[in-house]
């Protein structure tokens, strides 16, 4: 039957997301603004048990079901009327009222099969994780930035340059699980968690702000991320994750192989292949149940945590950005990174 908290989240997510799509379709653009501002409150009420998750529950009589239906119609009509009268105000309110509390978490571990101690490697005199933290602090959408690690060496280094640190267990299997554990140890509550890869010391603050806004504007998604154009020389590099998206900007699939892959077996120079950037954000309620989801076949085969989200039926919003990605995956990448930074006059 699965974990009860997962079943509850899935039922709530499916119910509220379908209601969101129905109401937006019927109320139009202005209605979108109002529905978005109330969606989070409805979602949390259902998770807390203050409202029934499914109207068809056996505990409801036909009379109470009718009342629930009438209440939903009333909410819809009220949304349409209020939206028509106050669309401009609600547009301004949207970004502040829906999923408005945002934290950036930089998951970092010392042990790595490809590059042990990578977060502490010097990049032009500063530890790489410090450079990532400094860039993340420039994002206007983040209320706070913390480092989540299981290693005291990393923690001591981060505290030395002023970062807040959350200690996590060694059992975390990936960055999402480390972010999930850190989230539940924080003193404050947040609506969105941004998972910022520590090996992207040139991450642009605007990209962080972009994926946060994307998740705020897509209540039917629990996850958002970014892609950029794939350079031909990276087409068959398994360290470069590729992505395909649908016409509405939602992820279809991620792979270490080239996707789509044509029957010639060669790169099509005219096709706009997409490279996945490591940064991603999650709805905090979803992130809490993420570690409880069983590993999925595609996730294990590709070794990509995003695929567990998709295989479990959740939606993921993707934005396209113009970004010259420069991650550090191997020791050889350090010299390349320093050359790029010198070229850009970054101290």
URCOR-V529004 format. One record per pair of residues at least 12 apart in sequence whose ideal C-beta (glycine too) atoms are under 10 Angstrom apart, sorted by the first residue. I is the first residue (numbers start at 1). J is the second residue. Records with the same first field share a line. If there is no record, write none. Layout:
BEGIN
I = J + J
END
This chain:
BEGIN
2 = 292 + 293 + 294
3 = 289 + 292 + 293 + 294
4 = 292
5 = 47 + 288 + 289 + 292
6 = 289 + 290 + 292 + 293 + 294 + 312
7 = 53 + 289
8 = 46 + 47 + 49 + 53 + 289
9 = 43 + 46 + 47 + 53 + 222 + 283 + 285 + 286 + 288 + 289 + 290 + 292 + 293 + 314
10 = 53 + 286 + 289 + 293 + 312 + 313 + 314
11 = 46 + 47 + 53 + 54
12 = 42 + 43 + 44 + 45 + 46 + 47 + 51 + 53 + 54 + 285
13 = 43 + 46 + 47 + 53 + 219 + 220 + 222 + 283 + 285 + 286 + 289 + 313 + 314 + 315
14 = 53 + 54 + 220 + 313 + 314
15 = 42 + 43 + 46 + 51 + 52 + 53 + 54 + 55
16 = 39 + 40 + 42 + 43 + 45 + 46 + 47 + 53 + 219 + 220
17 = 39 + 43 + 218 + 219 + 220 + 221 + 222 + 314 + 315
18 = 220
19 = 35 + 39 + 42 + 72 + 75 + 76 + 219 + 220
20 = 32 + 35 + 36 + 38 + 39 + 42 + 43 + 218 + 219 + 220
21 = 35 + 219 + 220
22 = 35 + 72 + 76
23 = 35 + 36 + 38 + 39 + 72 + 75 + 76 + 79 + 80 + 83
24 = 36 + 39 + 79 + 219 + 220
26 = 76 + 77 + 79 + 80
27 = 76 + 77 + 79 + 80 + 81 + 82 + 83 + 84
28 = 80 + 83 + 84 + 87
29 = 83 + 87 + 91
30 = 79 + 80 + 82 + 83 + 84 + 85 + 86 + 87 + 88 + 90 + 91
31 = 76 + 79 + 80 + 81 + 82 + 83 + 84 + 87 + 90
32 = 79 + 83 + 87 + 90 + 91 + 94 + 217 + 219
33 = 79 + 82 + 83 + 86 + 87 + 88 + 89 + 90 + 91 + 92 + 93 + 94 + 97 + 98
34 = 75 + 78 + 79 + 80 + 81 + 82 + 83 + 84 + 86 + 87 + 90 + 93 + 94
35 = 75 + 76 + 79 + 80 + 83 + 90 + 98 + 219
36 = 90 + 91 + 93 + 94 + 95 + 97 + 98 + 99 + 216 + 217 + 218 + 219
37 = 79 + 90 + 93 + 94 + 95 + 96 + 97 + 98 + 100
38 = 75 + 78 + 79 + 97 + 98 + 219
39 = 97 + 98 + 99 + 219 + 220
40 = 97 + 98 + 99 + 100 + 191 + 216 + 219 + 283 + 285
41 = 97 + 98
42 = 75 + 219
43 = 99 + 219 + 283 + 285
44 = 191 + 285
47 = 285 + 288
51 = 68
52 = 64 + 68
55 = 68 + 69 + 71 + 72
56 = 68
94 = 213 + 216 + 217
95 = 141 + 212 + 213 + 216 + 217
96 = 216
97 = 216
98 = 191 + 192 + 215 + 216 + 217 + 219
99 = 190 + 191 + 192 + 212 + 213 + 215 + 216 + 217 + 218 + 219 + 281 + 283 + 284
100 = 141 + 143 + 190 + 191 + 192 + 212 + 216
101 = 143 + 144 + 188 + 189 + 190 + 191 + 192 + 284
102 = 139 + 141 + 142 + 143 + 144 + 190 + 191 + 192 + 193 + 194 + 208 + 209 + 212 + 215 + 216 + 281 + 284
103 = 142 + 143 + 144 + 145 + 146 + 179 + 182 + 183 + 186 + 188 + 189 + 190 + 191 + 192 + 193 + 194 + 281 + 284
104 = 132 + 133 + 136 + 137 + 139 + 141 + 142 + 143 + 144 + 145 + 146 + 147 + 179 + 190 + 192 + 193 + 194 + 195 + 196 + 208 + 212 + 279 + 281
105 = 136 + 142 + 144 + 145 + 146 + 147 + 148 + 166 + 168 + 175 + 176 + 178 + 179 + 180 + 181 + 182 + 183 + 186 + 190 + 193 + 194 + 195 + 196 + 282 + 287
106 = 119 + 129 + 132 + 133 + 136 + 145 + 146 + 147 + 148 + 149 + 154 + 158 + 163 + 165 + 175 + 178 + 179 + 182 + 194 + 195 + 196 + 197 + 198 + 199 + 200
107 = 119 + 146 + 147 + 148 + 149 + 150 + 166 + 168 + 172 + 174 + 175 + 176 + 177 + 178 + 179 + 180 + 181 + 182 + 195 + 196 + 197 + 198
108 = 120 + 128 + 129 + 132 + 133 + 147 + 148 + 149 + 150 + 151 + 154 + 155 + 157 + 158 + 165 + 168 + 175 + 178 + 197 + 198 + 199
109 = 148 + 149 + 150 + 151 + 154 + 168 + 170 + 172 + 174 + 175 + 178 + 198
110 = 149 + 150 + 151 + 152 + 153 + 154 + 170
111 = 150 + 151 + 170
112 = 199 + 329
114 = 239 + 329 + 330 + 331
115 = 199 + 328 + 329 + 330 + 331 + 332 + 333 + 334
116 = 331
117 = 151 + 153 + 154
118 = 154 + 198 + 199 + 328 + 329 + 330 + 331 + 333 + 334
119 = 132 + 147 + 149 + 151 + 153 + 154 + 157 + 158 + 198 + 199 + 328
120 = 151 + 153 + 154 + 156 + 157 + 158 + 198
121 = 199 + 201 + 328 + 331 + 333 + 334 + 337
122 = 334 + 338
123 = 201 + 202 + 328 + 334 + 337 + 338 + 341 + 346
124 = 201 + 334 + 337 + 338 + 341 + 342 + 346 + 347
125 = 338 + 347
126 = 161 + 201 + 347
127 = 154 + 157 + 158 + 160 + 161 + 198 + 201
128 = 198 + 199 + 200 + 201 + 328 + 334 + 337
129 = 147 + 149 + 154 + 157 + 158 + 161 + 163 + 198 + 199 + 201
130 = 147 + 157 + 158 + 160 + 161 + 162 + 163 + 198 + 201
131 = 161 + 198 + 200 + 201 + 202 + 203 + 337 + 341 + 346
132 = 145 + 147 + 196 + 197 + 198 + 199 + 200 + 201 + 202 + 203 + 328
133 = 145 + 146 + 147 + 158 + 161 + 162 + 163 + 164 + 196 + 198 + 201
134 = 161 + 162 + 163 + 201
135 = 196 + 200 + 201 + 202 + 203 + 204 + 205 + 207 + 208
136 = 163 + 194 + 196 + 198 + 200 + 203 + 205 + 208 + 279
137 = 162 + 163 + 205
138 = 203 + 204 + 205 + 206 + 208 + 209
139 = 194 + 196 + 203 + 204 + 205 + 206 + 207 + 208 + 209 + 210 + 211 + 212
140 = 205 + 206 + 208 + 209 + 212
141 = 192 + 194 + 205 + 206 + 208 + 209 + 210 + 211 + 212 + 213 + 216 + 281
142 = 190 + 192 + 194 + 196 + 205 + 208 + 209 + 212
143 = 188 + 190 + 191 + 192
144 = 164 + 186 + 188 + 190
145 = 163 + 164 + 194 + 196 + 208
146 = 158 + 163 + 164 + 165 + 166 + 179 + 182 + 183 + 185 + 186
147 = 159 + 163 + 164 + 165 + 166 + 167 + 168 + 182 + 196 + 198
148 = 164 + 165 + 166 + 167 + 168 + 172 + 175 + 177 + 178 + 179 + 180 + 181 + 182 + 183 + 185 + 186 + 195 + 198
149 = 165 + 166 + 167 + 168 + 172 + 178 + 182 + 198
150 = 167 + 168 + 169 + 170 + 171 + 172 + 178 + 181
151 = 167 + 168 + 170
152 = 165 + 167
154 = 167 + 198
155 = 167
164 = 186
165 = 182
166 = 178 + 179 + 181 + 182 + 183 + 184 + 185 + 186
167 = 181 + 182 + 185
168 = 180 + 181 + 182 + 185
169 = 181
171 = 291
172 = 291
173 = 291 + 295 + 305
174 = 195 + 290 + 291 + 299 + 303 + 304 + 305 + 308
175 = 195 + 196 + 197 + 198 + 278 + 280 + 305
176 = 193 + 195 + 223 + 280 + 282 + 287 + 290 + 291 + 305 + 306 + 308 + 309
177 = 287 + 290 + 291 + 305
178 = 195 + 291
179 = 193 + 194 + 195 + 196 + 280 + 281 + 282 + 284 + 287 + 290 + 291
180 = 193 + 195 + 282 + 284 + 286 + 287 + 288 + 289 + 290 + 291 + 292
181 = 287 + 288 + 291
182 = 287
183 = 282 + 284 + 287 + 288
184 = 284 + 287 + 288
186 = 284
189 = 284
190 = 284 + 287
191 = 212 + 215 + 216 + 283 + 284 + 285
192 = 211 + 212 + 215 + 216 + 224 + 281 + 282 + 283 + 284 + 287
193 = 280 + 281 + 282 + 283 + 284 + 286 + 287 + 288
194 = 208 + 209 + 211 + 212 + 215 + 224 + 279 + 280 + 281 + 282
195 = 211 + 223 + 225 + 278 + 279 + 280 + 281 + 282 + 287 + 305
196 = 208 + 278 + 279 + 280 + 281
197 = 277 + 278 + 279 + 280 + 327 + 328
198 = 278 + 327 + 328
199 = 278 + 326 + 327 + 328 + 329 + 333 + 337
200 = 277 + 278 + 279 + 323 + 325 + 326 + 327 + 328 + 337
201 = 326 + 327 + 328 + 337 + 340 + 341 + 346
202 = 323 + 324 + 325 + 326 + 327 + 328 + 337 + 340 + 341 + 344 + 346
203 = 226 + 277 + 278 + 279 + 323 + 325 + 326 + 327
204 = 226 + 277 + 279 + 321 + 322 + 323 + 324
206 = 321 + 322 + 323
207 = 225 + 226 + 228 + 277 + 279 + 319 + 321 + 322 + 323
208 = 226 + 279 + 281
210 = 224 + 226 + 279 + 281 + 319 + 320 + 321
211 = 223 + 224 + 225 + 226 + 277 + 279 + 280 + 281 + 317 + 318 + 319 + 321
212 = 224 + 281
213 = 281 + 317 + 319
214 = 226 + 249 + 281 + 316 + 317 + 318 + 319
215 = 280 + 281 + 282 + 283 + 316 + 317 + 319
216 = 281 + 317
217 = 317
218 = 248 + 249 + 250 + 283 + 315 + 316 + 317
219 = 283 + 315
220 = 250 + 314 + 315 + 317
221 = 249 + 250 + 251 + 281 + 282 + 283 + 286 + 309 + 314 + 315 + 316 + 317 + 318
222 = 281 + 282 + 283 + 284 + 285 + 286 + 287 + 289 + 290 + 309 + 312 + 314 + 315 + 316 + 317
223 = 250 + 251 + 280 + 281 + 282 + 283 + 286 + 287 + 290 + 306 + 309 + 310 + 314 + 315 + 316 + 317 + 318
224 = 249 + 250 + 251 + 279 + 280 + 281 + 282 + 283 + 315 + 316 + 317 + 318 + 319
225 = 243 + 251 + 254 + 276 + 277 + 278 + 279 + 280 + 281 + 282 + 306 + 309 + 316 + 317 + 318 + 319
226 = 243 + 274 + 275 + 276 + 277 + 278 + 279 + 280 + 281 + 317 + 318 + 319 + 320 + 321 + 323 + 325
227 = 241 + 242 + 243 + 244 + 245 + 251 + 254 + 273 + 274 + 275 + 276 + 277 + 318 + 319 + 320 + 321 + 323 + 325
228 = 243 + 274 + 275 + 276 + 277 + 319 + 320 + 321 + 322 + 323 + 324 + 325
229 = 272 + 273 + 274 + 275 + 320 + 321 + 322 + 323 + 324 + 325
230 = 242 + 243 + 258 + 259 + 267 + 271 + 272 + 273 + 274 + 275 + 276 + 325
231 = 273 + 275 + 324 + 325
232 = 267 + 268 + 269 + 273
233 = 267
234 = 258 + 273 + 275 + 325
235 = 257 + 258 + 261 + 266 + 267 + 268 + 273 + 275
236 = 256 + 257 + 258 + 267
237 = 256 + 258 + 275 + 329
238 = 255 + 256 + 257 + 302 + 303
239 = 256 + 327 + 329 + 330 + 333
240 = 256 + 258 + 275 + 276 + 325 + 327 + 329
241 = 254 + 255 + 256 + 257 + 259 + 274 + 275 + 276 + 277 + 278 + 302 + 303 + 304 + 306
242 = 254 + 255 + 256 + 257 + 258 + 259 + 260 + 261 + 273 + 274 + 275 + 276
243 = 255 + 259 + 273 + 274 + 275 + 276 + 277 + 304 + 306 + 316 + 318 + 320
244 = 259 + 260 + 273 + 274 + 318
245 = 274 + 316 + 317 + 318 + 319 + 320
246 = 315 + 318
248 = 315 + 317 + 318
249 = 316 + 317 + 318 + 319 + 320
250 = 310 + 315 + 316 + 317 + 318
251 = 274 + 276 + 306 + 307 + 309 + 310 + 314 + 315 + 316 + 317 + 318
252 = 310 + 316 + 318
253 = 298 + 302 + 304 + 306 + 307 + 310
254 = 274 + 276 + 298 + 299 + 302 + 304 + 305 + 306 + 307 + 309 + 310 + 316 + 318
255 = 276 + 298 + 301 + 302 + 304 + 307
256 = 276 + 301 + 302 + 303 + 304
257 = 302
258 = 271 + 273
259 = 273 + 274
260 = 273
272 = 320
274 = 318 + 320
275 = 323 + 325
276 = 304 + 306 + 318 + 325
277 = 319 + 321 + 323 + 325 + 327
278 = 325 + 327
279 = 321 + 323
280 = 305 + 306 + 309 + 316 + 318
281 = 317
282 = 309 + 316
283 = 314
286 = 309 + 312 + 314
289 = 312
290 = 305 + 308 + 309 + 312 + 314
293 = 308 + 309 + 311 + 312 + 314
294 = 308 + 311 + 312
295 = 307 + 308 + 311
296 = 308 + 309 + 310 + 311 + 312
297 = 311
298 = 310 + 311
299 = 311 + 312
324 = 340 + 344
326 = 339 + 340 + 341
END
